[in-house]
Amino acid sequence: MTWGAGPISPVAVVGIDCRFPGAPDKNSFWEMLLKGDHGITEIPSDRWNAEAFYSAEGKPGTMNTTMAGFLNAPSSFDHEFFGIAPHDALEMDPQQRLLLQASWRAIEDAAIDPASLAGSRTSVHVGIMSSEWAVLHMADYAEITPRRGTGNGYHMAANRISYHLDLKGPSVAVDTACSSSLVAVHLAIAALSAGDCDLAIAAGVNIILTPALSIFYTQAGLSAPDGECKPFSAHANGIGRGEGVGVVVLRRLSDAIAHKQPIYAVIEGSAVSHDGRSNGVTAPNRWSQQQVIGNAYARAGVRPAEVNFVEAHGTGTTLGDMIEVQALGAVHAGEREQPCALGSVKGNIGHTEGAAGIAGLIKTCLALDRRILPPSRHSNEENADLRLDQHGLWLARLPMRLPAEGTVRGAVSSFGLGGTNSHLVLATPPPADRRPERGGVGVLTVSAGTVTALRRNLASIAEMIDREPSERLPQICHSTNLVKTSLKHRWALPAWNREKLKADLRAQIADPRIPTGSGYATPKVIFLFTGPGAQYPRMTRALYDNLPAYRDRFDEVDSAMRPHFGRSIASLVIDDMYPDGVSVHDPALAQPALFAVGYALGATLRDLGVWPEAMLGYGTGEYAAACLAGVLPLSAACEIVVALAASTQKLTDYGAMVAVEATAAQVKPHIDAEPLVTIAGYNGPRDLVISGDTDAVARVTGALREAGVATKPVLGTPAMHSPLMRPVVAEFSRAADAVAAYRPVVPIASTLHGRLITDGLDSAYWVEQITSPVRFDAALSAVRELGPTHLIEVGPAPTTLDLVRRADPDHEMTVLTPCPGETAAGHEVAEVLAALYRDGLTPRWQRLYTKQQQMPWRLPPYVFDDHAASPVTAVQQASTEGLPAASATESVVERTLAALAEVGGYSTDDLVMDARLLDDLGYDSLTLIRLSDRLTTLLRIDGPMDLSELPQLETVKDVVSYVSARHDAS
């Protein structure tokens, strides 16, 4: 016998989700397997009357058992999450519902945000052997509706997943009876190898709704009276049925490694064949099974002796077990140091038919991942007639530790009732370093479809954090950033201390006003760059120590400034290593230091995905703004900032600058008598800065204080923007003339001109800037016209935000401070990102973490609402502002809402004015046609409604307004 060659490229199993009898998720499934437990129960009364079809003798039309493996509440479905209207959800085959939820969870398990796959070349391959839902619902021809038609059909089991996740790869349903789902995996592997897709979802599903197949098994002499499969057992007496759903996510191994994905197992070889003409269309064929096993090993490039265990088809029928053992023995009975372990998951969950192959595959993947082989249930007394030892096999009776080192291999068989056979060879994945790394700060993110669902999913994440060591926290945070960020209701919290995070989580889960945001709006951010006087020793040291992105950017500006400054600015700012007799408030040091901090922090925010609508810099901060806006290259900006500091250092009198809380009219009489004093800054109506000769400024401030005006010295700067700066103009101008300037890529609010500028800033601008007053109030008004939602102070302390608060204490903009001053602890940038994410920003999270912290860690999958009754229960009733007056159109509004509710299957109480027809209510083209017909009838509109206009009506409010206008016009 010749085995097929043709090796395949290795394929990684990167994600898993499942739901089987007695095991609602992957982890409980594994626990069941380890314990040798089972999920076989009495037939639930909501399926059929078991006694009515029961006969111990198996009389015609009856079944010889009242037991099988059933899922708990298989019809429950979070239709709201997938944007499916209640009417449509009720008509859908429960198998489609199970597949949708399990697919989402499996993709999350692969450390992928399912929403990120929209438009991707991701394939879907579903093994499905029956649709008893269709049998029950498509036989009544008079009751068939469009939604009932689309709710059934094998093809829709795969196509639903592709549609709702917007996947553009192949979408195929496979029916080869009991081997359907393993054949689906084989086809998914082929699609990956052929380049038809880059990611593949392979699944199997089975739901038992009628006694039909149980009667068939009984009449064929295949049914176990106690409803349990007993693979290879001396007590094996037939098939026990089971139901369930299993999904795996597959990726080429090279791609999975490149994306650092956790890998359960690697599929090395796969083969599918048919029995051909044998003793009967349903009779298993030993030679064909032997052939498909050999083909799989050949394609994997492995010898049978290298396979540690086989997850067998193992139905527990005498003939089936005998033929399978003979086929395996023909391959494995050669030279082996140890016999090959044998088992079958059917002893735990029954024969799940269309999902049988995927169940065995998932068990094998988990065993390889954990390097433990679970026991095979009913293995205490094996069938002696099988002579397993002579076939190089032994039945796994207890949990067995697989080798801790090196490659371990397992194989999976699945054989179809009609003769289609499949066999896969899997191996442990290549080693990957996922050790946690201490230190740093992250942002924990969770998103959900509703606030209620958000609370459930927060609780699930909280349970995980309780179990994991504290050093794992950054990896968990980064993984939530990858996977848990795209849904409507967003929650985020900075995380740097596990115990504090746990306490904050518990508090927020219990808080009825849990702080969340919506991803539907994007924040409009303005960067405010800090000016003189904000410096202090060891500025931003905590940021430098805890935030890799900031450390990289500060090191960058340190390198760029060193040739001009003559020393390391980092040694001064970060390490506080000043020369004797010099402090951070020395003007020659303060200006380069403030620029370095402003540039590094602004560049860090930009690296993290925070892009401003405009920038506004105060004093030295304007150089940092110009640099980040692309006006000045970094080296050039460093050159002129250092040149300015060096020029001012040569002044015989640095002069003084003082902030005063007074109007210009109050100050002007005092400075008119002092020609060496001027108003250097207009920050607000009662917020000025005066600058000039030290003694003259002292006289003016003394007089102002006597008049009850509050004053405060501005430290670390010469008398900028005053007549004292005239001696430095010529020298500074020569330095500025040597620097090329470019048009800004982001608008800059000029404090020289008091307006937004989009042209380049030449040397004349910078020369004039040091002698002219700062028009901060006018520049702030200019950026306010852009409609910003958030102001971020980019500097070592929030001094510029203080100016904004004093100028407009009632403003509604959100103010954020990545460095609050000397009390900065290093986690404030994470707090800024958390706030912006809640308000709609999608940050570049990876720059928050080291490379090791970016290694994905498996998270708890999404917790669906299994009892969702309406798609908008968590949305608050919206205002009817903007709708036609109730007195004139009240009946029209009520009738329109009634029509909307009727076609979707809602109560009118469920409908809110801002609910979106497609995304929130799940109305598709068929629903819109029904809506048009219903509205035309209800409102007696002359002629049919224009269907071309309906897709433009996005919300309930749009429809109500449109219909009201049509009604009024008629």
Backbone hydrogen bonds, N-H to C=O, Kabsch-Sander energy under -0.5 kcal/mol:
donor,donor_aa,acceptor,acceptor_aa,energy
8,I,268,E,-0.6
8,I,299,R,-1.0
11,V,267,I,-2.0
12,A,251,R,-3.4
13,V,265,A,-2.9
14,V,12,A,-0.8
14,V,249,V,-2.5
15,G,249,V,-1.2
17,D,247,V,-2.1
19,R,245,V,-2.6
20,F,23,A,-2.8
22,G,70,F,-0.5
23,A,20,F,-2.9
29,F,25,D,-2.0
30,W,26,K,-2.1
31,E,27,N,-2.1
32,M,28,S,-2.3
33,L,29,F,-2.2
34,L,30,W,-2.6
35,K,31,E,-2.2
36,G,32,M,-0.8
36,G,33,L,-0.8
37,D,32,M,-2.3
39,G,348,N,-2.2
41,T,68,A,-3.1
43,I,66,T,-2.1
47,R,44,P,-1.6
48,W,44,P,-1.1
50,A,48,W,-1.1
52,A,49,N,-0.6
53,F,49,N,-0.7
53,F,50,A,-1.1
54,Y,51,E,-1.0
55,S,63,M,-2.4
58,G,55,S,-1.5
62,T,59,K,-1.9
63,M,53,F,-3.2
68,A,41,T,-2.4
69,G,241,R,-2.5
70,F,39,G,-0.7
70,F,68,A,-0.6
73,A,71,L,-0.5
76,S,73,A,-1.3
79,H,77,F,-1.7
81,F,78,D,-0.6
82,F,78,D,-1.1
83,G,80,E,-1.3
84,I,79,H,-2.6
85,A,922,G,-0.8
87,H,904,G,-2.2
89,A,85,A,-2.6
90,L,86,P,-2.4
91,E,87,H,-1.1
92,M,88,D,-0.8
92,M,89,A,-0.7
93,D,151,G,-2.7
96,Q,93,D,-1.5
97,R,93,D,-1.3
98,L,94,P,-2.7
99,L,95,Q,-2.1
100,L,96,Q,-2.2
101,Q,97,R,-1.9
102,A,98,L,-2.5
103,S,99,L,-2.5
104,W,100,L,-2.0
105,R,101,Q,-2.1
106,A,102,A,-2.4
107,I,103,S,-2.3
108,E,104,W,-2.1
109,D,105,R,-2.2
110,A,106,A,-1.0
110,A,107,I,-0.7
111,A,108,E,-2.2
112,I,107,I,-1.5
116,S,113,D,-1.8
117,L,114,P,-1.6
118,A,115,A,-1.4
119,G,166,D,-4.0
120,S,117,L,-2.8
122,T,120,S,-1.8
123,S,199,L,-2.5
124,V,170,P,-2.8
125,H,201,I,-3.0
126,V,172,V,-2.7
127,G,203,A,-3.2
128,I,126,V,-0.6
128,I,174,V,-2.8
129,M,205,V,-0.6
135,V,131,S,-1.5
136,L,132,E,-2.0
137,H,133,W,-2.1
138,M,134,A,-2.7
141,Y,139,A,-1.3
143,E,140,D,-1.6
144,I,141,Y,-1.1
149,G,145,T,-2.3
150,T,146,P,-2.2
151,G,147,R,-1.1
152,N,149,G,-1.1
157,A,153,G,-0.7
157,A,154,Y,-1.5
158,A,154,Y,-0.7
158,A,155,H,-0.9
159,N,155,H,-2.8
160,R,156,M,-2.5
162,S,158,A,-1.9
163,Y,159,N,-2.7
164,H,160,R,-2.8
165,L,161,I,-2.0
166,D,162,S,-0.6
166,D,163,Y,-0.8
167,L,162,S,-2.6
168,K,120,S,-3.1
169,G,122,T,-1.6
172,V,124,V,-3.1
174,V,126,V,-3.5
176,T,177,A,-0.5
179,S,176,T,-1.3
180,S,177,A,-2.1
181,S,354,G,-0.7
183,V,179,S,-2.4
184,A,180,S,-2.1
185,V,181,S,-1.7
186,H,182,L,-2.1
187,L,183,V,-2.5
188,A,184,A,-2.1
189,I,185,V,-2.5
190,A,186,H,-2.1
191,A,187,L,-2.2
192,L,188,A,-2.2
193,S,189,I,-2.6
194,A,190,A,-2.4
195,G,191,A,-0.7
195,G,192,L,-0.7
196,D,191,A,-2.1
197,C,191,A,-1.0
198,D,121,R,-2.9
199,L,121,R,-1.1
200,A,250,L,-2.4
201,I,123,S,-2.6
202,A,200,A,-0.6
202,A,248,V,-2.7
203,A,125,H,-2.5
204,G,246,G,-2.2
205,V,127,G,-1.7
206,N,244,G,-2.1
209,L,207,I,-0.7
215,I,211,P,-2.6
216,F,212,A,-2.2
217,Y,213,L,-2.7
218,T,214,S,-2.1
219,Q,215,I,-2.9
220,A,216,F,-2.1
221,G,218,T,-1.4
222,L,217,Y,-3.3
223,S,217,Y,-0.9
224,A,239,I,-2.9
227,G,224,A,-1.8
229,C,346,K,-0.6
233,S,230,K,-1.8
234,A,381,E,-3.4
236,A,233,S,-1.5
238,G,316,G,-2.3
239,I,222,L,-4.2
242,G,351,H,-2.0
243,E,69,G,-1.0
244,G,206,N,-2.2
245,V,19,R,-2.1
246,G,204,G,-2.3
247,V,17,D,-3.0
248,V,202,A,-3.0
249,V,15,G,-2.4
250,L,200,A,-3.2
251,R,12,A,-2.0
253,L,10,P,-2.2
255,D,252,R,-0.5
256,A,252,R,-2.4
257,I,253,L,-2.5
258,A,254,S,-2.1
259,H,255,D,-2.0
260,K,257,I,-1.5
261,Q,256,A,-2.3
264,Y,13,V,-2.8
265,A,13,V,-0.8
266,V,427,A,-3.0
267,I,11,V,-3.8
268,E,266,V,-0.8
268,E,425,V,-2.4
269,G,425,V,-1.4
271,A,423,H,-2.0
273,S,421,N,-2.3
275,D,419,G,-1.7
278,S,276,G,-0.7
283,A,280,G,-1.1
286,R,284,P,-0.5
289,Q,285,N,-2.2
290,Q,286,R,-2.6
291,Q,287,W,-2.2
292,V,288,S,-2.5
293,I,289,Q,-2.1
294,G,290,Q,-2.3
295,N,291,Q,-2.6
296,A,292,V,-2.0
297,Y,293,I,-2.1
298,A,294,G,-2.4
299,R,295,N,-2.5
300,A,296,A,-1.8
301,G,297,Y,-1.2
302,V,297,Y,-2.0
306,E,303,R,-2.3
307,V,304,P,-1.9
308,N,306,E,-0.6
308,N,409,R,-1.8
309,F,409,R,-1.0
310,V,341,A,-2.5
311,E,411,A,-3.8
312,A,310,V,-0.9
312,A,343,G,-2.9
321,D,317,T,-2.9
322,M,318,T,-1.8
323,I,319,L,-2.5
324,E,320,G,-2.2
325,V,321,D,-2.5
326,Q,322,M,-2.1
327,A,323,I,-2.2
328,L,324,E,-2.7
329,G,325,V,-3.0
330,A,326,Q,-1.9
331,V,327,A,-0.8
331,V,328,L,-0.8
332,H,328,L,-3.1
333,A,329,G,-2.2
336,R,334,G,-0.9
340,C,392,G,-3.1
341,A,308,N,-2.1
342,L,394,W,-2.1
343,G,310,V,-1.4
347,G,344,S,-1.3
348,N,345,V,-2.0
349,I,345,V,-1.8
350,G,346,K,-1.8
351,H,240,G,-3.6
352,T,350,G,-0.9
355,A,352,T,-2.6
356,A,353,E,-2.1
357,G,178,C,-0.6
359,A,355,A,-1.9
360,G,356,A,-2.1
361,L,357,G,-2.2
362,I,358,I,-2.6
363,K,359,A,-2.2
364,T,360,G,-2.1
365,C,361,L,-2.7
366,L,362,I,-2.6
367,A,363,K,-2.2
368,L,364,T,-2.3
369,D,365,C,-2.5
370,R,366,L,-2.4
371,R,367,A,-1.2
372,I,367,A,-1.5
373,L,400,M,-3.4
376,S,396,A,-3.5
377,R,375,P,-0.7
379,S,376,S,-1.0
383,N,232,F,-2.4
384,A,382,E,-0.8
386,L,383,N,-1.7
387,R,384,A,-1.3
390,Q,387,R,-0.6
391,H,387,R,-0.8
391,H,388,L,-1.2
392,G,389,D,-1.3
393,L,388,L,-2.3
394,W,340,C,-1.9
396,A,342,L,-2.3
397,R,395,L,-0.7
400,M,373,L,-2.7
402,L,371,R,-2.3
410,G,426,L,-2.0
411,A,309,F,-1.7
412,V,424,L,-2.2
413,S,311,E,-2.4
414,S,422,S,-2.2
416,G,420,T,-3.0
419,G,416,G,-1.8
421,N,273,S,-3.0
421,N,419,G,-0.6
422,S,414,S,-2.2
423,H,271,A,-2.1
424,L,412,V,-2.2
425,V,269,G,-2.6
426,L,410,G,-3.5
427,A,266,V,-2.2
428,T,408,V,-2.0
434,R,432,A,-1.0
437,E,471,E,-0.6
441,V,546,N,-0.7
442,G,495,A,-2.9
444,L,493,L,-2.9
445,T,443,V,-0.5
446,V,491,W,-2.2
448,A,489,H,-1.9
454,L,450,T,-2.2
455,R,451,V,-2.0
456,R,452,T,-1.7
457,N,453,A,-2.4
458,L,454,L,-2.4
459,A,455,R,-2.0
460,S,456,R,-1.7
461,I,457,N,-2.1
462,A,458,L,-2.7
463,E,459,A,-1.9
464,M,460,S,-1.4
465,I,461,I,-2.4
466,D,462,A,-1.9
467,R,463,E,-1.0
467,R,464,M,-0.8
468,E,464,M,-1.8
472,R,469,P,-1.7
473,L,470,S,-1.7
476,I,472,R,-2.2
477,C,473,L,-2.8
478,H,474,P,-2.6
479,S,475,Q,-2.2
480,T,476,I,-2.3
481,N,477,C,-2.0
482,L,478,H,-1.7
483,V,479,S,-2.1
484,K,480,T,-2.4
489,H,448,A,-2.7
490,R,488,K,-0.7
490,R,517,G,-2.9
491,W,446,V,-2.2
493,L,444,L,-1.9
495,A,442,G,-3.3
501,L,497,N,-2.6
502,K,498,R,-2.6
503,A,499,E,-2.1
504,D,500,K,-2.8
505,L,501,L,-2.8
506,R,502,K,-2.3
507,A,503,A,-2.2
508,Q,504,D,-2.5
509,I,505,L,-2.6
510,A,506,R,-1.6
511,D,507,A,-0.8
514,I,511,D,-1.0
516,T,514,I,-0.6
517,G,490,R,-1.8
519,G,488,K,-1.2
521,A,518,S,-0.7
525,V,523,P,-0.7
526,I,790,H,-2.1
527,F,614,A,-1.9
528,L,526,I,-0.5
528,L,792,I,-3.1
529,F,527,F,-0.6
529,F,616,L,-2.9
530,T,794,V,-1.5
534,A,531,G,-0.9
539,M,536,Y,-0.8
541,R,538,R,-1.8
544,Y,540,T,-2.4
545,D,541,R,-2.1
546,N,542,A,-1.8
547,L,543,L,-2.4
549,A,847,R,-0.7
551,R,547,L,-2.4
552,D,548,P,-2.5
553,R,549,A,-2.0
554,F,550,Y,-2.8
555,D,551,R,-2.3
556,E,552,D,-1.7
557,V,553,R,-2.1
558,D,554,F,-2.2
559,S,555,D,-2.1
560,A,556,E,-2.1
561,M,557,V,-2.1
562,R,558,D,-1.7
564,H,561,M,-1.1
565,F,561,M,-3.1
566,G,562,R,-2.7
569,I,567,R,-0.6
572,L,568,S,-0.8
573,V,569,I,-3.0
574,I,570,A,-1.9
575,D,570,A,-1.7
576,D,572,L,-0.7
577,M,571,S,-2.9
578,Y,576,D,-1.2
582,V,579,P,-2.0
586,D,583,S,-1.8
589,L,586,D,-2.0
590,A,586,D,-3.2
591,Q,587,P,-1.3
593,A,589,L,-2.3
594,L,590,A,-2.8
595,F,591,Q,-2.3
596,A,592,P,-2.5
597,V,593,A,-2.4
598,G,594,L,-2.6
599,Y,595,F,-3.1
600,A,596,A,-2.6
601,L,597,V,-2.7
602,G,598,G,-2.4
603,A,599,Y,-3.0
604,T,600,A,-1.9
605,L,601,L,-2.3
606,R,602,G,-2.2
607,D,603,A,-2.6
608,L,604,T,-1.8
609,G,606,R,-1.8
610,V,605,L,-2.7
611,W,609,G,-0.9
613,E,525,V,-3.8
614,A,525,V,-0.8
615,M,747,P,-2.0
616,L,527,F,-2.6
617,G,749,A,-0.5
618,Y,529,F,-2.0
619,G,617,G,-0.5
621,G,618,Y,-2.6
622,E,619,G,-1.9
623,Y,620,T,-1.4
624,A,620,T,-1.0
625,A,621,G,-2.2
626,A,622,E,-2.3
627,C,623,Y,-2.3
628,L,624,A,-2.4
629,A,625,A,-1.8
630,G,627,C,-1.3
631,V,626,A,-2.2
632,L,626,A,-1.1
637,A,633,P,-2.8
638,C,634,L,-2.7
639,E,635,S,-2.2
640,I,636,A,-2.2
641,V,637,A,-2.2
642,V,638,C,-2.5
643,A,639,E,-2.2
644,L,640,I,-2.4
645,A,641,V,-2.2
646,A,642,V,-2.8
647,S,643,A,-2.5
648,T,644,L,-2.4
649,Q,645,A,-1.3
650,K,646,A,-0.6
650,K,647,S,-1.2
651,L,648,T,-1.4
656,A,692,G,-2.4
658,V,690,I,-2.5
659,A,712,K,-3.3
660,V,688,L,-2.8
661,E,710,A,-2.4
662,A,660,V,-1.3
667,V,663,T,-1.6
668,K,664,A,-2.8
670,H,667,V,-1.2
671,I,667,V,-1.6
672,D,668,K,-2.0
674,E,671,I,-1.6
677,V,674,E,-1.9
678,T,691,S,-2.4
680,A,678,T,-0.8
680,A,689,V,-2.5
681,G,689,V,-1.7
682,Y,774,V,-3.4
683,N,681,G,-0.8
683,N,687,D,-2.3
684,G,687,D,-1.3
687,D,684,G,-1.6
688,L,660,V,-2.4
689,V,681,G,-1.8
690,I,658,V,-2.8
691,S,678,T,-2.4
692,G,656,A,-1.9
693,D,676,L,-1.7
697,V,693,D,-3.1
698,A,694,T,-2.1
699,R,695,D,-2.1
700,V,696,A,-2.3
701,T,697,V,-2.9
702,G,698,A,-2.2
703,A,699,R,-2.1
704,L,700,V,-2.3
705,R,701,T,-2.7
706,E,702,G,-2.0
707,A,703,A,-1.2
708,G,705,R,-1.9
709,V,704,L,-2.6
712,K,659,A,-2.2
714,V,657,M,-3.0
715,L,713,P,-0.7
719,A,654,Y,-2.6
720,M,718,P,-2.8
721,H,770,I,-2.6
722,S,719,A,-0.7
722,S,770,I,-0.5
725,M,722,S,-1.9
726,R,723,P,-1.7
728,V,725,M,-1.2
729,V,725,M,-0.6
729,V,726,R,-1.2
730,A,726,R,-0.5
732,F,728,V,-2.6
733,S,729,V,-2.7
734,R,730,A,-1.6
735,A,731,E,-1.4
736,A,732,F,-2.6
737,D,733,S,-2.5
738,A,734,R,-0.8
738,A,735,A,-0.6
739,V,736,A,-1.5
742,Y,631,V,-1.7
745,V,629,A,-3.5
746,V,629,A,-0.6
748,I,757,I,-1.8
749,A,615,M,-3.2
750,S,748,I,-0.9
750,S,755,R,-2.7
754,G,750,S,-1.8
755,R,750,S,-0.7
757,I,748,I,-2.6
761,L,742,Y,-0.5
762,D,760,G,-0.7
765,Y,762,D,-0.8
766,W,762,D,-1.2
767,V,763,S,-2.2
768,E,764,A,-2.5
769,Q,765,Y,-2.1
770,I,766,W,-1.0
770,I,767,V,-0.6
771,T,767,V,-0.6
771,T,768,E,-0.9
772,S,768,E,-1.5
774,V,680,A,-3.3
775,R,751,T,-3.9
775,R,773,P,-0.6
776,F,774,V,-0.9
777,D,682,Y,-2.8
779,A,775,R,-2.4
780,L,776,F,-3.0
781,S,777,D,-1.9
782,A,778,A,-1.8
783,V,779,A,-1.9
784,R,780,L,-2.1
785,E,781,S,-1.1
786,L,783,V,-1.5
787,G,784,R,-1.7
789,T,524,K,-2.5
790,H,524,K,-2.2
791,L,814,T,-2.9
792,I,526,I,-2.7
793,E,816,L,-1.9
794,V,528,L,-3.9
794,V,792,I,-0.6
795,G,793,E,-0.9
799,T,797,A,-1.5
802,D,798,P,-1.2
803,L,799,T,-1.2
804,V,800,T,-1.7
805,R,801,L,-2.6
806,R,802,D,-2.2
807,A,803,L,-2.3
808,D,804,V,-2.5
811,H,808,D,-1.7
814,T,789,T,-2.9
816,L,791,L,-2.9
824,A,821,G,-2.1
831,E,827,H,-1.5
832,V,828,E,-2.1
833,L,829,V,-2.5
834,A,830,A,-2.5
835,A,831,E,-2.2
836,L,832,V,-2.5
837,Y,833,L,-2.7
838,R,834,A,-2.3
839,D,835,A,-1.4
840,G,837,Y,-1.9
841,L,836,L,-2.8
844,R,608,L,-2.7
845,W,843,P,-1.2
847,R,844,R,-1.2
848,L,845,W,-2.6
849,Y,846,Q,-1.7
854,Q,850,T,-1.0
854,Q,851,K,-0.5
855,M,852,Q,-1.4
864,F,862,Y,-0.9
866,D,864,F,-1.0
868,A,865,D,-1.0
873,T,870,S,-1.0
875,V,872,V,-1.2
883,L,880,T,-2.1
888,A,885,A,-0.9
889,T,885,A,-1.9
890,E,886,A,-1.7
893,V,889,T,-2.4
894,E,890,E,-2.3
895,R,891,S,-2.6
896,T,892,V,-2.6
897,L,893,V,-2.5
898,A,894,E,-2.1
899,A,895,R,-2.3
900,L,896,T,-2.5
901,A,897,L,-2.5
902,E,898,A,-2.4
903,V,899,A,-2.2
904,G,900,L,-1.1
905,G,901,A,-1.7
906,Y,901,A,-2.3
910,D,907,S,-1.6
911,L,907,S,-0.6
911,L,908,T,-0.7
915,A,912,V,-1.6
917,L,954,E,-2.8
920,D,916,R,-1.3
921,L,916,R,-2.1
922,G,918,L,-0.8
923,Y,917,L,-2.8
924,D,922,G,-0.5
928,L,924,D,-2.3
929,I,925,S,-1.9
930,R,926,L,-2.1
931,L,927,T,-2.6
932,S,928,L,-2.6
933,D,929,I,-2.4
934,R,930,R,-2.5
935,L,931,L,-2.7
936,T,932,S,-2.3
937,T,933,D,-1.9
938,L,934,R,-3.0
939,L,935,L,-2.7
940,R,936,T,-0.7
941,I,936,T,-1.0
947,L,945,M,-0.9
949,E,946,D,-1.5
950,L,946,D,-0.8
952,Q,949,E,-1.2
953,L,950,L,-2.0
954,E,952,Q,-1.0
956,V,915,A,-1.9
957,K,913,M,-2.4
959,V,955,T,-1.8
960,V,956,V,-2.5
961,S,957,K,-2.5
962,Y,958,D,-2.5
963,V,959,V,-2.9
964,S,960,V,-2.3
965,A,961,S,-2.2
966,R,962,Y,-2.3
967,H,963,V,-2.8
968,D,964,S,-2.5
969,A,965,A,-2.3
970,S,966,R,-1.6
